[in-house]
């Protein structure tokens, strides 16, 4: 059959669909793809506008400067390109009666905040619920203040800001009025955390989730601590980029907190942790700088995890526990442990954790190839599910598995992810595991 006839027939079949059906199809496309269909023909010229009219409450408007094509280096900085992008965003938002989900990525260095304010004003008038903004600050004189409407959209339930900061000084964090906001995600935060708590968080009375990524601390004489304070907060993620000033205490006033993910340097010994007793799950990636050993301590970290049910430890966290010979409390509620180590010494921490976790039921291990040649000995325990990731079948891995199986008399399931590049090696590793000493009938192996 002639290829041209097939293509023509397929195109005609699509064109025969009613406008409402085509608009529905467009609603599933990324915004820039949906907009580009208006160039196909006269028939398609108004379909995007129809899609907005019929399905705007369901569609996630995603607008970024890649909607414009400027492959030549530096063309993105041209004034006509920037104005074209601004006009495109402004017209798209103006044509909407309702906006529920909106993402605007504006990486143009000369994008004025007055334009962002205008876009936010459109979104605010149309009842936006979820907003994701990426913009620059401090690159030009027009970017030396926060956009006025940033933290005053009272319909927002979820707010995400990704900020790229230039050479000019970051302005103070503005006050917020976000009465129904439940999730706040902030990337590249340059102001002191205390100012975040005092300026923005009081305006979010029912906030449940706070994500702080790429924190960068300044030296403020009047801001000696890293402090998070909020009564309704349930999930907190804190990722430093390890440029935060070292040796300062941390304070938490979060009586409702259930989930904590922390990545960065260990805190000062004087950190307050009395408000973390409600924690159920903790993920730790904690580091120590050798030149700052006297300022950093693990004791506050151990207090954080005292009552948790699920605990995840990165290789850096495990290494620090080993090098500091940390005294562990009894983890009386711990039922699931994620443990990863990329050094032989780190695996010596595992028996200590198991001995302090009388209710542990699920053990997840990664990096088993780094265990010692003779294997790490563990005592009898109550573990029922053992998960192993990145298992390549080398001798030390097999010996370690044998050591674990020998002492895990309650084990019911062992789940193994095989790390093999070809099917033949994978099959050999699987057969090797299946040939391990037989267990009671209730025990079985699953391969992930």
N, C-alpha and C positions, 0 to 999 in steps of 0.2 A: 504494500500500500504506500502511496505517495506521502512522504513526511509532511509536506505542506498541507495536504488535505486533513491529516490528523490534527495538526496545530490549529488550522482554521476551524475545524469542527469543534474542538475543545473550547476555543475562544467564543464561538457562537453559543455554545451550551451555557457558558457562564453569563453571557450578555442577555440570554433569555430569562434569567432569573428575575423575579420582582425586585424593585429597589429596596424594599424592606429586608429581603433576604440578604442582598449584597451588603446593606448597612450592618446587618447582624454579623456577617463574616468580618467586616472591617473592625468591628468592636473587639475582636480577638487578636488583632494585629497590634504591634507596637505603634505608638502614635505617629512617628515619622513615616512608617510604612503605609499606614492608613492615609496620611496626608498625600503621599507621593502618588497614590492611585488617581488623584484628580487630574494628573497629566496624561492619563491613558487616552481619553477621548471626551467628547462633549457629554456623552452618557454618564461618565464617571465624575464629571466636574463638581457636582453638588452632593455626591454620595457621602463624603466625609461630614458635611454639614448635617445631612440627614441622620447619619450615625450618632452625631453629638445630640441631636434633638431627641432621638428615640432611646438611646442607650447610655446617655451621659452619666447616669447615676451608677452604672456598672463598670464603665470604662475607666482604666487607670491612665490618665493623661501623663505622658512621659516626654518632656521637652528638653532637648539639649542642643548644643551648637553643632553637633554632627548632622542635624537636620539640614545644615548648610554644607556645601561641598567646597573645601578650599585645600586641595592637595599640596599646593606650593607652600614652601616654608615661609611663615610670616604673614600669609594672606589672612589668617584668622584675626590679625591685629588691625586690619584695614577698617576704616570707619564705616564704609558702605556695608561690609559684611556684618559688623556689629549692629548697625541700624536695621539691617534686614532680619537678623535674628530677633532683635527686640520687637520689631513690627509683627513678626510671625507669632511670637509668644502672646503679645498683646491682643492680636486679632483672634487667635484660637481661644483664649480665655474669655474674651468679650462675647464670642458666639455661643458660649455655654450658658444655659440657664441654671444648671446645677453642677457642682464639682464635688465628688466624694474623695477621690485619690488623685494627688497631683505630685509629680516630680519635675523639678526644674534644675537642670545642671547648667550653670553659667560659668565656665572656666575662662571666659574672656577677661583679660587683665583690666580692660578699660570699661567694663560693665558698671555703670553708675548705680549706686544704691537707690537713687530716686526711681529708676526703672524697676528695680526689684520691689520697691515699695508699691508701685503701681500694680505689678502682677499680684502681689500679696493682697492688695486691696480688692482686686477682682475675685480672688479665691475666697476671701473673707465674706464678701457679699453673696457668694454662691454656696456657702455652707460647707466648705472643705472640711473633711474629717481626718484625713491622713495626708501629711505634707512632708516631702523630702526635698531639701534645698541644698545645693552645692554652689558656693560663690567665694570670691576672693575679698580679702580685707588688707588694707595697708599698702597697696601697690600704687595708688594714685590719690591725689587730694580728695577726689569724690568718693573714696572708700575709707575715710578716716572715722566714720561713725557707723554704728549698727543701723540697718534699715529700720525705720520707725515702727513698722507693722510686724516685726519679727515675732515678738512674744505677746501679741494682743489679739490673736484670732480665737475667739471664745468657743468656737465649735470644734476645735481640734481635740482628737482623742490620741493621735500618734503624731509625733513631731521628730524629724531627723534633720540635723544640720551637719554638713561637712564643709569645713572652712579652711581655705589655703591662705596663709598669712604672709604678707610681704615685709619689707624692711621697716615700715613705719610702726610705731608703737600701737599695741592692741588697746582699744578703748575698754572702759569698765563694762562689766556685764550688765545689761539693762534689766530692769525689773519686769517681771512677767505677770500677765493676767490670763491664765489658762485654766478656767474653772473645771473643765471636764477632761483634761489631759491625763492619760493613764500611762503612756510610754514616751520617754524622752531619750533620744540618741544624739550625742554630741561628739563629733570627731574633730581632732586638732584644737584642743582647748588651751588657751594661753593665759587666762586670768586665774588667779588663785582660787582654789576650790572653795574656800570660805566665802568668797564673794559670790560664787555660784549659789551657795546655800542661802546666803542672806538676801540676795537680789532676786533670783529666779524661782527657787523652789518654794518659797512661801506663797507664790501665786499659782501653785499647782497643788491644791489641797487634797486631791484624790489620786495623786501619782502612785503608780504601782511598780513601774520598771524604769530604771535609770542606767544608761550605758554611756560611759566616759572613756573615749578611746584616744590614744596619742596625747596624753596629758603632758604638758610642758610647764614646769614651775618657774616662777620668778622669785627673786629674793625680796620679800616684803617684810619690813621690820615689824609691821603691825599684823602680820599673818603668819604666825609661827607654826601652825599645825595644818595637817590635811584633815579636813572634817567634813563628814556627811551627816546631815540631820534631817530626818523626815519621818513622820509617824505612820504613814500608810504604805511606805515603800516595801515591796515584797521581793523584787529582784534587782540586784546591783552588780554591774560589771565595771571593773576599773582596770584599764590597760595603760600603764605608763610607757613612755618610749625610752625609759632609763636615763632621761636627762633631768628628771625631777630632782630638786635639791635633796641631798641625802641626810640621814640622821634626824629627821623631824618626826615627831610623834603623830600618830593617827588617832582620830576620835570618831566613833560611830554612835549616833543616837538614832537607831533604827529598830524599834521594838517589834515591828511586824515582818522583818526581813526573813525570807525563807531560802533565798538562793544568793550565793556570793561567788563571783569569779574575779580573781585577783591575779594580775600579772605585773611584776615590777620588783623593785628592791624590797628587802625585808624592812619592817618598820623599826622605829626607835623603841627601846625597852619601856618607855613611859606611856606607850599607847594605851588608850582606854578601850576595853573590849567587853564591858559589862552589858552592852545592849545587843549582843549577838547570840544570845541563848536560844532564840527562836529558829536559828538556821537549821535547814533540813539537808541542803546540798551545797558543797563547796568545791570549787576547782581552783587549784593553786599552781602558779608558775613563779616561784619566788627565787630571787637572785641575791647574792652578796658580793660586794666589791671588796677585794682583799685590803685595799688601803683604808676602808671604812669599817673594818671588823669591830672596832670598839663601839660604833654607833648602832649597829644593826643586830637585831636579836630575833630569835624564833619563838620565844615564849609567848608573845602576843598572838602569833599565828596558831600555835597549839591551842590557845584558849579559844580561838575562833571555831576550831573544828571539834571541840569537845563533845557536842551533842548531836552531830550530824548523822544522817542515815546513809548518805552517799558522799564519797570523797574521791576526788581525782588529783593525782600527784604527777607533775611533769618531771622529766629527768633532772632539771635544775633543782626542783624542790627536794627530790630524793637525795641528790648529791649533798645538799646543804644539811639535811637531817643526818647524814652519815658523818660529814666533816665536823659538825658541831656536837656530835654525840648527844643529841637532844633527848631529854627525858620525856617519855610519852605518858600521857594519862591513859586511863582505861576508856576506850570508846564504847560505851555501854549500849549505844543505839545504832552503831554502824552495821549496815546489812550489805552494802555494796562498795567495793574498793577498786578504783582504777589505778594501776601502778605501772609506771614506765621508767626504765633506767637504761642509759647507754654506756654505763661503766660498771665494771665488775664489783667495785666496792659498794655501789648503790644497792645491789641485790642483797647485801647483808642487812639492809633495813627491813626487808620484807618479813623475816621471821619475827622481828620485834613488833611490827604492826599486827601480825596475825595473833600473837600472844596477847595483845591488848584489845582484841576485838572478839569477844566471846559470842556475839550474835551474827557474825559475818556469814552470809549465805552465798554471795556472788563475788568472785575474784576475777578481775580482768587484768591480763598481763601483756606487756609489749616490750620488746627488746631482749627477749630471752636469750638471744645469741651472745649477749654480753655477760651472762652469768659465768661463774667460775667453772673450771674444767670438771671439778669433782661434784658440782651442784651445791645449791644452798639447802641446808637441812631445815625443815620446819617441823613443828610439833603437831600432834593430833588436833584437829579443828572440826568445825561444823559446816564447812563450805559444801554447798550442794551443786553449784554451777561454777565451772572454770572456763573462762574464755581466754584464748591465746591468739594474738595477732602478729602477723609477720613471721610465721614459723617456716623456716627454710629446711629443716630436717638435719642440721649439722649435729655432730656427736654431742656437744655440750647441751644443746637444746633437748635432745632425747633423754640424756641423763637427768636433766632437771625435771622433765615431765615425769620420769620414773620416781624421782624423789617426792614429787608432789602427790602422785597417785598413791604411793605407799602410805602416806599419812592422812590422806583425805578419805577416811572411811565412810563418810556420809555423802560422797560425791555421786550425783545422779547423771549429770550431763557435762561433757567436755566439748566446747565449741572451738574449732581451730580454723584460722584463716591461713591458707597455704601461700607462701611467698615463692612462687616458681614461675619462670618465664616460658616454659614449654609444658605441654600436657604430659609428656613422658616423665619428666622430673616430678611433676605434681602427683602423678599416679604412684610413683615410687615412694614419695613421702607419705601418701595416704596409706599404702600397704604397710609401711613401717609402723605407723601409729596403730593400725588395726592388729598388728602382731604383738603389741604390748601385752604383758600378763593379763589374763582374763579377770574381769571384775564380776560382782554380783549381777544378776540378770537385769536389775533395774537401771544399771549404768549403760549409757550409750554415747557414741561420739557423733557430733555433727560437724560437717565441713562447710565453712562459710564462703 
